[in-house]
Amino acid sequence: MTAKPRKQRPIRRAILTRLGGLFAGSQRNPSRLFLLFNHAVVGGADVVHARIAQSVAEVSPWIYLTLPTWPQPFAVNFPASARLEFVGRRCTGPARRFFHIGRLAALINAHERPTVLGGNSRFFYELTALLRPHVRCIDLVHALASVEHFSLPYAPRLDARVFINAGVRDDVAAIYDQAGLEPALKQRMRVIENCVDLPPPPPPKPEGPLRVLYVGRGAPEKRVHLVGRVASACADAGIAAEFTLVGDVNELLDPADRQYCRFTGLLDNPALIHEHYAAAHVLLLTSRSEGFPVVVMEAMAHGVVPVCSNVGGMPAHVLPGETGELLPAEEAALVPAAVEALRNLAADRGRLAAMAAAARARAEQHFTPERFVGRWRELLLGEGAP
């Protein structure tokens, strides 16, 4: 049987999206605010998305989770006032996906001056192509990868682009130049840094071995296997250090390295995660790409010194020798550099304590929720930011 020509696919997509539009119904969203995120599992982006929704909870936004991921335990962190639809669970194939893109596009287009925000959602970008000019489209860029893979062609349709730090914004601006996009499009960019709830000032950290913590997902860009290599190398070097990994990541480490690590599994209880931060001296991240992770902000707020690969927005707040240490991003150089950084911190507890205090002070200055909430309310609701 001969395959159908590729050129027919756009025709099928158009038919499916138009068919979806016929099933949009006549429902109306009084807030005219639609939020599209990929999923609500445990991750830094999910924390940020929930905070955005909470900042506008009183208008009862409509929230759509666009990946078929299940379960999605972090969905409970969205405001109870919001209307939540797990649209991704219905998109189990390309045909259903484009049907629901068409359905949602028709629903949004029927509103007067609606606003649509997308974060980490390819569904959102494909949706924007069907939205009429009166619909205000905004995206949130956590890291460079989303632009590289699929969002760049949709940039002219976006009325505003939000970046979590200036480094990611500048990288995207350079991509615009390389792609030959209109320079005026860069004027739609703005930076809204993420935030964390600041715990009470942390008590003195425990004596004994240096306690090294990893918190996060097992996504490929996190390179969690390198944490295992660092733990093994520290043991070989006689460095007194204990490594704890929070997340469903144990299978990602080499079996020979696992004996030097403790695994908690996936934790969705903030109180339990807080306990691990409170006990840790150092947060170790070995990512090959990042924006600026929420876990780094949380660690600094708890007086935990970040030791992280020098990628994305890390240099904005991880200041070498002051609030943390930066590692070379190249895999071959990262492990020995991490071992040396941990050796120095383990040997000089006075310096470690001073860096922990500086990290906490940096968090108090830059990561408070008030600025975050004000900026997002200004953007989504038109309110003046403090």
Buried (B, 14 or more C-beta within 10 A) or exposed (E): EEEEEEEEEEEEBEBBBBBBBEEBEEEEBEBBBBBBBBBBBBBBBBBBBBBBBBBBEEBBBBBBBBBBBEEBEBBEBBBEBBBBBBBBBEBEEEBBBBBBBBBBBBBBBBBEEBBBBBBBBBBBBBBBEBBEEEBBBBBBBBBBBBBEEEBBEBBEBBBBBBBBBBBBBBBBBEBBEEEEBEEEBBEBBBBBBBBBEBBEEBEEBEEEBBBBBBBBBBBEEBBBBBBBBBBBBBBEEEBEBBBBBBBBBBEBBEEEBBEBBEBBEEBEEEEEBBEBBBBBBBBBBBBBBBBBBBBBBBBBBBBBBBBBBBBBBBBBBBBBEEBBBBBBBEBEEBBBBBBBBBBBBBEEEEEBBBBBBBBBEBBEEBBBBEBBBBBBBBBBBEBEBE
